[in-house]
Amino acid sequence: MYHATRHMIRVTGLMLCLTALIGAVPARAAQLLRDADIEYSLQQLGAPILRAAGLSPNQVRILLIDDNTLNAFIVDTQHIFIHSGLLTKLDTAAQIQAVIAHEAAHIANGHISRRMGNMQTARTAAGLGMVLAAAAAAAGGGRAAAGLAIGAQSSALRNFLAHTRAEESSADISSIRYLVRAGVDPQGAIEVQDLFRGQEALSERRQDPYMQSHPLTRDRLRALKGLVAGASAQTAPDPAAEYWFARAKGKLTAFTRAPSWTLRRADSSGTADIAYMRKAVAYHRQSDLGRAISNIDGAIGLRPNDPFLRELKGQILLESRRASDAVAVYSAAARLAPREPLILGGLGRAYLAAGNAGEALRTLEAARGRDFSDARILRDLAVAYAKTGQDAMASLVTAERYAVQGRLKDAAIHAKRAEGALPRGSGPWQRAQDVLSAAQRAR
């Protein structure tokens, strides 16, 4: 995850969807931590909640933002963003499911749609760039937004993305209903809110962003406790949910905490395969390839049909400059999960490192077709096009990568170059037009 071990999108540019309303740009970048294993774990945790909310788990993605503060939020109807700091702070699957239920309630109840009705849907690279730019603002809490129309250091972004007390009350009622319907102990919702008790008395600078976008009052907390008390009897923890929570949190902390910290705690991970996986990451980060491979092989031995453990082994091999071995392992992972774009992206990267640009191009195009939101896949795909002599397509994919990153000025330069060389009216030509249109709106 981190550095070469993470799939990352850096979001910088203009918040296109909000500019017309408040004329502001995010003060800092937001980074999405792209990891197939963690995202799959979050989807496993979120799927029963989303179905209980009447939402499709295939249409709402749960993504992790690299930020140590505590927050979770939505900026459209297709994404739930969770800060890495919140995931590492929580202790049970029911707690993270309560967070997902609350954000799902905001989506199902239309709380964000009314404010963002003119926002372009995230069906193109440029469109997703708009969503992620808004996510950058939400991740920063609007604390340092440059309010061009309202005044410097304004809280306009925070106010725009924050939910009203009425919306919070509505989401509380709905989220408890979703949890009960999904068979999840709603007490987790109270435990999450207990993390934020007392923050109302803190200055805005010291509050966690969650408090700024989800105002918590004593009355609301009292009402929430009443809702939980009136719900069905306490539900026993679901072993499957607890496993996926431990796996997501375990892998995240293995990449973000010191390897020595991970190695001291790995054996208390809950299951042997998670312990092996965490040790493999820690030893890899210490450049101890032998122990890293030994431990990831131990995990694979316990779960031989798990594609994500094989993906991690491929990543370890690739980053240890063993490209040919990485191709073989990534290929095995891709056979187990042929539609997982991040695994395909890793396989394409391994092909590039092994000098097979043709196979890299085929594999990376398949990855891009399933997920155009990973800037690293787009970067590698542009390299593959360039290595196979297709400069116009390399320019197009580079333009899309800059668009996803919110760098619309740079995106327009490469899109213009691609537009002039691609067949007019073709699919790639239309994609270049999407980027140019978004860049013009930004100007």
C-alpha positions in Angstrom: 0.0 0.0 0.0 2.5 2.7 1.1 4.9 3.9 -1.6 5.1 1.1 -4.2 3.1 -1.0 -1.8 -0.1 1.0 -2.1 -2.4 1.9 -5.0 -2.9 5.6 -4.5 -4.8 8.5 -6.1 -3.6 12.0 -5.2 -6.5 14.4 -5.6 -5.4 18.0 -6.0 -7.2 20.2 -8.5 -10.3 22.3 -8.6 -13.5 21.2 -6.9 -15.5 21.5 -10.1 -18.8 20.4 -8.6 -18.6 22.9 -5.8 -17.0 25.9 -7.4 -20.3 27.4 -8.7 -21.7 27.3 -5.2 -18.9 28.4 -3.0 -15.9 29.2 -5.2 -13.3 27.3 -3.2 -10.5 24.8 -3.8 -9.2 22.2 -1.4 -6.2 23.3 0.6 -4.4 19.9 0.5 -4.5 16.6 -1.4 -6.4 13.6 -0.4 -5.1 10.1 -1.0 -7.1 7.0 -1.6 -5.5 3.8 -0.3 -6.2 1.4 -3.1 -5.8 -2.2 -1.9 -7.9 -5.0 -3.4 -7.9 -7.1 -0.1 -9.0 -4.2 2.1 -11.6 -3.0 -0.3 -13.0 -6.5 -0.6 -13.1 -6.8 3.2 -15.0 -3.5 3.5 -17.5 -4.6 0.8 -18.1 -7.8 2.6 -18.8 -5.8 5.8 -20.9 -3.3 3.9 -23.0 -5.6 1.6 -25.6 -6.7 4.1 -26.0 -3.1 5.4 -26.4 -1.7 1.9 -28.9 -4.3 0.9 -30.9 -3.5 4.1 -30.9 0.2 3.0 -32.3 -0.7 -0.4 -28.9 0.1 -2.1 -26.9 -2.2 -4.4 -23.5 -3.3 -3.1 -22.4 -3.4 -6.7 -23.2 0.3 -7.1 -21.9 1.8 -3.9 -18.2 1.5 -3.3 -16.6 1.8 0.1 -13.1 3.4 -0.2 -10.4 4.2 2.3 -8.8 7.6 2.5 -5.2 8.0 3.9 -5.9 10.3 6.8 -5.2 9.6 10.5 -8.1 11.7 11.7 -11.5 10.1 12.4 -14.1 10.7 9.7 -16.5 9.0 7.3 -18.6 10.9 4.7 -20.3 10.8 1.3 -20.0 13.3 -1.5 -22.3 11.5 -4.0 -24.5 8.5 -4.1 -21.9 6.0 -5.4 -19.1 6.2 -2.8 -18.7 6.0 1.0 -15.3 7.3 2.1 -13.8 6.2 5.4 -10.6 7.6 6.9 -7.9 5.1 7.7 -7.6 6.6 11.1 -11.2 5.7 11.9 -10.8 2.1 10.7 -7.7 1.7 12.9 -9.5 3.2 15.9 -12.5 0.9 15.9 -12.5 -2.4 17.6 -15.3 -4.5 16.2 -17.0 -5.3 12.9 -20.3 -4.0 14.3 -18.7 -0.6 14.8 -17.5 -0.2 11.3 -20.9 -1.5 10.0 -22.6 1.1 12.1 -20.5 3.8 10.3 -21.4 2.3 7.0 -25.1 2.2 7.9 -25.1 5.8 8.9 -23.5 7.0 5.6 -25.8 4.6 3.7 -28.7 6.3 5.4 -27.6 9.7 4.2 -27.5 8.3 0.6 -30.8 6.4 0.9 -32.5 9.5 2.4 -31.3 11.8 -0.3 -29.4 14.1 2.0 -26.5 14.7 -0.4 -28.4 14.5 -3.7 -30.4 17.6 -3.0 -27.2 19.6 -2.6 -25.3 18.1 -5.5 -28.0 17.7 -8.1 -25.8 19.3 -10.8 -22.8 17.2 -10.1 -21.6 15.2 -13.1 -21.9 11.5 -12.5 -18.7 9.5 -12.0 -18.9 7.5 -15.2 -15.8 8.9 -16.8 -12.3 9.6 -15.6 -13.0 13.3 -15.6 -16.3 12.8 -13.8 -14.7 10.8 -11.1 -12.1 13.5 -10.7 -14.9 15.8 -9.7 -16.1 13.4 -7.1 -12.7 12.8 -5.7 -11.9 16.5 -5.6 -15.0 17.0 -3.5 -13.8 14.1 -1.3 -10.5 16.0 -0.8 -12.4 18.9 0.5 -14.5 16.7 2.8 -11.4 14.9 4.0 -9.8 18.2 4.9 -13.0 19.3 6.8 -12.9 22.6 4.9 -10.7 23.9 7.7 -8.3 25.7 5.3 -10.5 26.3 2.3 -9.7 29.5 0.4 -13.2 31.0 0.2 -12.9 33.1 -2.9 -16.5 34.2 -2.8 -17.1 34.0 1.0 -13.7 35.0 2.5 -10.4 33.4 3.2 -10.2 30.6 5.8 -13.9 30.1 5.5 -15.8 27.1 6.7 -18.0 27.1 3.6 -16.9 23.6 2.5 -17.6 22.1 5.9 -21.0 23.7 6.0 -21.8 22.6 2.5 -20.9 19.0 3.2 -22.1 18.9 6.8 -25.4 17.3 7.7 -28.1 19.2 9.5 -29.5 18.0 12.9 -32.6 16.9 11.2 -30.6 14.9 8.7 -28.5 13.4 11.4 -31.7 12.4 13.3 -33.2 10.9 10.2 -29.9 9.0 9.4 -29.8 7.7 13.0 -33.3 6.3 12.8 -32.6 4.7 9.4 -29.2 3.3 10.3 -30.5 1.5 13.4 -33.2 -0.1 11.3 -30.7 -1.2 8.7 -28.4 -2.7 11.3 -31.3 -4.7 12.9 -32.5 -5.8 9.4 -29.0 -7.0 8.6 -28.6 -8.9 11.9 -25.9 -6.6 13.3 -25.8 -5.5 16.9 -26.9 -1.8 16.9 -24.9 -1.2 20.1 -22.0 -0.6 17.7 -23.6 2.8 16.8 -23.4 3.9 20.4 -19.8 2.8 20.7 -18.8 4.8 17.7 -20.5 7.9 19.0 -18.8 7.5 22.3 -15.5 8.1 20.5 -16.7 11.6 19.8 -18.3 12.6 23.1 -16.9 15.7 24.6 -15.6 17.1 21.3 -18.3 19.8 21.1 -16.4 21.7 23.8 -13.2 21.7 21.7 -12.3 24.4 19.3 -13.0 23.6 15.6 -9.2 23.2 15.0 -9.0 20.4 17.5 -12.2 18.5 16.6 -12.1 15.5 14.4 -13.6 16.1 11.0 -16.4 13.7 11.8 -17.7 16.0 14.4 -17.7 18.9 11.9 -19.7 17.1 9.3 -21.9 15.0 11.7 -22.8 17.3 14.6 -23.4 15.4 17.8 -25.5 16.8 20.5 -26.6 15.4 23.9 -30.2 15.3 22.7 -29.2 13.4 19.6 -27.1 10.9 21.6 -29.9 10.4 24.0 -32.3 9.7 21.1 -29.8 7.3 19.5 -29.5 5.4 22.7 -33.3 5.2 22.9 -33.4 3.8 19.4 -30.9 1.1 20.2 -32.6 0.2 23.4 -35.9 -0.2 21.5 -34.3 -2.4 18.8 -34.3 -6.1 18.9 -32.2 -8.0 21.5 -28.5 -7.9 21.3 -27.1 -9.9 18.4 -24.1 -12.2 18.7 -21.1 -11.1 16.7 -20.9 -12.6 13.2 -17.7 -14.6 12.9 -17.4 -13.9 9.2 -17.8 -10.1 9.7 -15.3 -10.2 12.5 -12.9 -12.0 10.3 -13.1 -9.4 7.4 -12.8 -6.6 9.9 -9.7 -8.1 11.5 -8.2 -8.7 8.1 -8.8 -5.1 6.8 -7.6 -3.5 10.0 -4.7 -6.0 10.2 -3.4 -5.4 6.7 -3.8 -1.6 7.0 -1.9 -1.4 10.3 0.8 -3.8 8.9 1.5 -1.2 6.2 1.1 1.9 8.3 2.6 1.0 11.6 6.3 0.2 12.3 7.2 -3.4 11.4 8.3 -4.1 14.9 4.9 -3.0 16.2 3.2 -5.4 13.8 5.5 -8.3 14.7 4.8 -7.9 18.4 1.0 -8.1 17.8 0.6 -10.4 14.8 0.0 -13.5 16.8 -3.1 -11.9 18.4 -4.7 -11.2 15.0 -7.6 -13.7 15.6 -6.7 -16.2 12.9 -3.5 -17.8 11.8 -3.8 -16.7 8.1 -4.1 -13.0 9.2 -1.2 -13.4 11.5 0.9 -14.9 8.7 -0.2 -12.1 6.3 0.7 -9.3 8.7 4.1 -10.9 9.4 4.8 -11.2 5.7 4.1 -7.4 5.3 6.3 -6.5 8.2 9.2 -8.6 7.0 8.8 -7.3 3.5 9.1 -3.8 4.8 12.3 -4.8 6.6 13.6 -6.2 3.2 13.7 -9.7 4.6 12.5 -11.5 1.5 13.0 -15.0 2.9 10.8 -14.5 6.0 8.2 -12.5 4.0 7.8 -15.3 1.5 7.8 -18.0 4.2 4.9 -16.2 6.0 2.8 -15.4 3.0 3.2 -19.0 1.9 1.9 -20.0 5.3 -1.2 -17.9 4.8 -1.7 -19.3 1.3 -1.4 -22.8 2.7 -4.4 -22.1 5.0 -6.4 -20.3 2.3 -5.3 -21.7 -1.1 -8.1 -20.2 -3.1 -7.7 -16.7 -1.7 -6.7 -14.4 -4.6 -5.7 -11.5 -2.3 -3.0 -13.5 -0.4 -1.5 -14.5 -3.8 -1.7 -10.8 -4.9 0.3 -9.8 -1.8 2.9 -12.5 -2.6 3.2 -11.1 -6.2 3.6 -7.6 -4.8 6.4 -8.7 -2.5 8.2 -10.5 -5.4 7.7 -7.6 -7.8 9.0 -5.1 -5.3 12.0 -7.4 -4.6 12.9 -7.2 -8.3 11.8 -10.7 -9.1 9.5 -9.8 -12.0 9.2 -13.2 -13.7 8.2 -14.9 -10.4 5.8 -12.1 -9.7 4.1 -12.7 -13.1 3.5 -16.3 -12.2 2.0 -15.5 -8.8 -0.1 -12.6 -10.1 -1.4 -14.8 -12.9 -2.6 -17.4 -10.3 -4.3 -14.6 -8.4 -6.0 -13.3 -11.5 -7.3 -16.8 -12.4 -8.9 -16.9 -8.9 -10.4 -13.4 -9.3 -10.5 -12.6 -13.0 -12.7 -9.5 -12.6 -10.7 -7.8 -9.8 -9.1 -4.7 -11.5 -6.4 -4.1 -8.9 -5.1 -7.6 -9.2 -5.1 -7.2 -13.0 -3.3 -4.0 -12.5 -0.6 -5.7 -10.5 -0.2 -8.4 -13.1 0.1 -5.8 -15.9 2.8 -4.0 -13.8 4.7 -7.3 -13.4 4.5 -7.9 -17.2 6.0 -4.4 -17.8 8.8 -5.1 -15.3 9.4 -8.5 -17.0 9.7 -6.7 -20.4 6.5 -8.1 -22.0 4.8 -4.8 -23.0 2.2 -6.6 -25.2 0.8 -8.8 -22.4 1.0 -5.8 -20.1 -1.1 -3.7 -22.5 -3.8 -6.4 -22.8 -4.0 -6.9 -19.0 -3.9 -3.3 -18.1 -6.7 -2.4 -20.6 -8.8 -5.1 -18.9 -8.1 -3.5 -15.5 -8.9 0.0 -16.8 -12.1 -1.3 -18.3 -13.3 -2.4 -14.8 -11.9 0.5 -12.8 -10.6 3.8 -14.3 -10.2 5.3 -10.8 -6.7 3.9 -10.1 -4.1 6.4 -11.3 -1.4 3.8 -11.0 -3.2 1.5 -13.5 -3.5 4.5 -15.9 0.1 5.4 -15.5 1.3 1.9 -16.3 -1.2 1.6 -19.2 0.3 4.8 -20.7 3.7 3.3 -20.5 2.5 0.1 -22.1 1.0 2.0 -25.0 4.2 4.0 -25.4 6.3 0.9 -25.5 4.1 -0.6 -28.2 4.3 2.5 -30.4 0.8 3.8 -29.8 1.6 7.4 -28.8 -1.9 8.8 -29.2 -3.4 6.3 -26.8 -0.5 6.9 -24.4 -1.5 10.6 -24.5 -5.2 9.8 -23.9 -4.6 7.6 -20.9 -2.2 10.2 -19.5 -4.9 12.8 -19.9 -7.3 10.6 -18.0 -4.8 10.0 -15.2 -4.4 13.7 -14.8 -8.2 14.2 -14.9 -8.7 11.6 -12.1 -6.1 13.5 -10.1 -7.9 16.7 -10.6 -5.1 18.2 -12.7 -7.4 19.4 -15.5 -4.9 21.9 -17.0 -2.3 19.1 -17.5 -5.1 16.7 -18.6 -6.2 19.1 -21.4 -2.7 19.3 -22.9 -2.5 15.6 -23.3 -6.1 15.2 -24.3 -5.6 17.8 -27.1 -2.6 15.9 -28.3 -4.6 12.7 -28.4 -7.6 14.3 -30.1 -5.5 15.4 -33.0 -4.1 11.9 -33.6 -7.1 9.7 -32.9 -9.8 8.8 -35.5 -12.6 11.4 -35.2 -15.7 10.0 -33.6 -14.0 6.8 -32.3 -14.4 5.7 -28.7 -11.0 6.9 -27.6 -11.6 10.3 -29.4 -14.8 10.7 -27.4 -12.9 10.0 -24.1 -10.5 12.8 -25.1 -13.5 15.0 -25.6 -14.8 14.2 -22.1 -11.5 15.4 -20.6 -11.4 18.5 -22.7 -15.0 19.4 -21.7 -14.2 19.0 -18.0 -11.1 21.1 -18.4 -13.1 23.9 -20.1 -15.7 23.8 -17.3 -12.8 24.1 -14.8 -11.6 27.3 -16.5 
